[in-house]
Amino acid sequence: MNRYNRSDKPDWVPPRSVKLLDQVRERIRYLHYRLQTEKAYVYWAKAFVMWTARSQAGFRHPRDMGQVEVEGFLTMLATEKQVSPATHRQALNALLFLYRQVLGMELPWMQQIGRPPERKPRYLMGVGTPEDLVEGVAQGVDMFDCVMPTRNARNGTIFTRYGDLKLRNARHKSDPQPLDATCTCYACAGQSGVSWADGGRDGFSRAYLHHLDRCGEMLGPMLTTVHNLHYYLNLMREVRESLDAGQFSAFRARFKTERARGV
C-alpha cells in the first residue's frame, strides 16, 4: 500500500464484481494503485487466461488452474516471446496479484517461480587471447569477437599451438620452419595443406616471413593474418569437439600444457 491507503482497511475483501478483469480493476482501485499498474495487471491477467485457453482447448478460471499453467505461461514468455527480464517480472507480479489479492489464494509455490534459465547464447565482446577463449568457454561463454588475431598478425605476433611467436625477433631470420609445425593453413602448409610435422614443405618459412616484415612488404601481414585466423578457428573447433565428447576438462589441461611449452 502507498501513502494514500487508509490503515484501517482490511487486507483483503471479496470483490463485488462478477467478471474476472473487473475484479482485478476493483481490487487495484481499492488499493489505490496507479493507472499504469492497473492497465498492466489487467493485460497480463487476460493474456494468461487467453494463453491457457489456446493451449488447453478451452477457457478455465484461474481458480481452477495452478502451478503447471502459471509456469507454462511464464516459460512461454521467456523462451518463445523472449520478453525482457523486467517485462517477465511484471507478468509474474501480475499473476501474484491475481491469485493473492483478487482470488484470495495463498499459493506457496508461486514464491519459487522466477525467470526460466536463459537459453540465448552468451556473448563476450573484445576477448581475446587463446587462453581467454578457453577460459571463457569454461565459464559458459558461447561467442567471442576480437581484433587480436588480425591486429597482432599485422604487428608480428603469431599464435601457435605451443605459445606465441614474435616474428620480428632476430632469431627467426634464418629459421626454415613454418610459423607452426602442426598447422595446415596456407601460410604454414601451402597449397598441399600438409603440415610440417607430417612431412609437408610447401609453406612459407619463418625466415621469409621475417624478411617480409622487415621490408614492409604487404604479403607478410596477409600471410600472418591467414595463419592467426586459421589458428583461432581450429582452436574453437577443437573446443567444440571436446565438449561434444565430454572431454573438455582434459582438453583444457592439455591446451595449457602445450601453450606453456613455448616455440
N, C-alpha and C positions, 0 to 999 in steps of 0.2 A: 504494500500500500504506500501511496505517496502522501505528501503533506496535506492534501485536500480530503483525505479519508477521515471519517469520524471514528474515534477509538471505540465507541460503544456499538459499532456494527458487529454482528456475528460473523465468524469466519466463513460460514457457508450457509446459504439459504436455498431451498429448492427454487429453480426458475419457474416463472408463471407462464412463459411462452410454451407453445406446443412444438413448433418446428425447431430442429437442432440448431441451425445457424442463427435463428432468432434468440435462442437460449444463450448462445455464445455472445451475441451482441449485448443481451441483457446483463449478463454477468460482468462483461468488460465495463459497461457503463456504471454498474453498481459499485465497481472497484475504482472508478474514475481513471481508467487507463486512457492513454492518448488515442486520438482518432487513427493515427497511423498504425498503432498496435492492433486496434480493432480490425482494420482492413486486412492486416497481415494474418491475424489469427483466424479470421473468417475464411480467408483464402485457403490456408493450409488445412483447415478442418474440412472444407469442401473438397479439396484436392485429395485428401486421404480417403474420404468416402467414395469419391468417383474412381479412384485407382483400385480400391478393393472391389468395387462393383465390376470393373472391367476384367480384373484378373481372376475373379471368382464367379463370374457369370451371374451376378445378382446383387442388389443392394442389401446391405446389412447395417444395422445400427451399431455405432462404435461400442455401445454397451455389450453387444454380443461378440465383439472381436477382442483380440488380446495381443500377446507378445509377438506371435508369429506375423500377424498383419502389420503391426507397428514396425517391427524390424525389417520386414519386407519392403515397406514403403520407404523407410529411411535409407535402406541399401540401394533401392532403385534410384533415389535422388543422387546418391553419391557416385554410383557406378555408371548408370545409363544417362542420366541428365547431367552428371558431372558438375553439380552446383558447387559454389564456393563453401568453405567451412562456415563462414558467417551465415549464409543462407541455410545451410544444413542445421545449424544450431537454432535458427529462428523456427524452422519447421518442427524440430524436436520440442522447443519450448511451447509452441502452439498445441502440440498433442498433449504435453504435460498439463497445460491449462485446461484443455478439453476434458480430460479424464478427472483431474482433481477438482477444478473449480466449477465446471458445468455439470458433470455427471456425478460428482461427489465420490469418486472411486479412488482409493489409495492402492496403487499398483507398485509394489517394491521393485519389481524387475525393471521398471522404467528408469530407475536411478542408474542402472548399469548400462543403459543404451547410450552409445556415443556415435561418432562418425566411424563408419567401417574402415578397415585398413585401406590406405591409399594404394591404388593399383596403377597409377601413372608412373612412367619412367622417372627416375631421379637424375637430375642434370647438374653437373658441377662445371661451372664456367671458368676458363682460364687455367686449367690444370691438364697436364703439367709434365713432369719427368716420368720416365718409365716406372720408377718407384712409386710416384704419386698415383699413377693409374692403377697399379696392382693393389695398393693400399686402399684406394677409393672403392674398387670392386669389393674388397674385403669388408668395407663399411656399408655396402649396399647401393653404391652409385652405379647407374646404368649407362650414362652418356657423358662424354667429355668433349671439350673443344679447346684448342690452344694453338698459338702461333709457334710454339717452341720447336717442333720438328723442322719447320722451314726456316725460321729465323736463325736457329743455331746452325743449320746446314750452311746458310749463306756466310756465316762467320767462322766456319771451320770446326765446329763441334759436332762430332758424329756419334750417334748412339749405336752401340753394338751389344750383342749378347753378353759379352764379357767386360762391360764397362764403357765409359765414354772415351773417345779418341780425339785428341787435339791435333788436327791435321796440319796446323801451322808450325808445329814443333819440328825442329831441325832433324830429329831422329828419323823422320819419315821420308827424307829427301832421296834416300836410296833403297827404300823398302819395296820389294817386289810383290808383297801380299796385297790383296784387296782390303777394303775397309773392314770387312767382317768375313772371316774364312768360312763361316757357316751360312752366309746369306746368299739368296738366289735372285736378288734384284738385278736389274740391268747394269748398274754401276759395278757390282761385285762379280756377277757371273756372265755378263754379256748376253748375247742372243741365245746361247745354249741353255741358260738357266741352270747350269750345274755349278754348285758351289765349289770353292777352292778346296774345302775339306774332302769333297767327293771326287776330286781329280780335275775339276774344271779349271781352265786357264784363259777364258775368254773375257774376263772382266778387266777393269782399269786398276792399275796398281796405286798404292798409296803414294809412291814417288811421283807418278804422273799427276795425280790429283793435287799433291803438294805443289808441284810446279805450276799447275793452272791457277792455283790460289795466289801464289807469289806474283804471277804475271797479271793478275786481274782479269783473266780470261773467263768469260761468262759460262763456258761449258763446265767449269769447275763447280760452282754453286748449283747448277742444274743437276749434275750427277749426284752431288751430295744430298740434294733435296729428294731426288728419287730414292736414294738409299734410306734416308731417315723416315720418309713416309712408308716405305715398304716395311721397315723395322717395326713401326708402330702398328701397322695393320696386321702384321704377322704376330706381334705380341698379343693383341686383343683376340686374334683367332685362337691362339693357344689358351688364353684365359677362358674363352667360351667352351672350348673342348674340355678343359679340366673341370669346369662347372658341370657340364653335361655328364661327365664320367664320375662326378662326385669326388674328385681328387684335387680340388683347388688348394687345400692346405699343403699338400705335397708339392704342387707346382709352385706355390708361393715361396716355400723354403728353398727349392731348387733355384728359382729365379734370383733370390737374394744371394745365394752362394755364387752363382755364375757371374752376376754383376759385380760382386766384390772381388772377383779374381783379377780383373784388370786386363787390359790389352797388351 
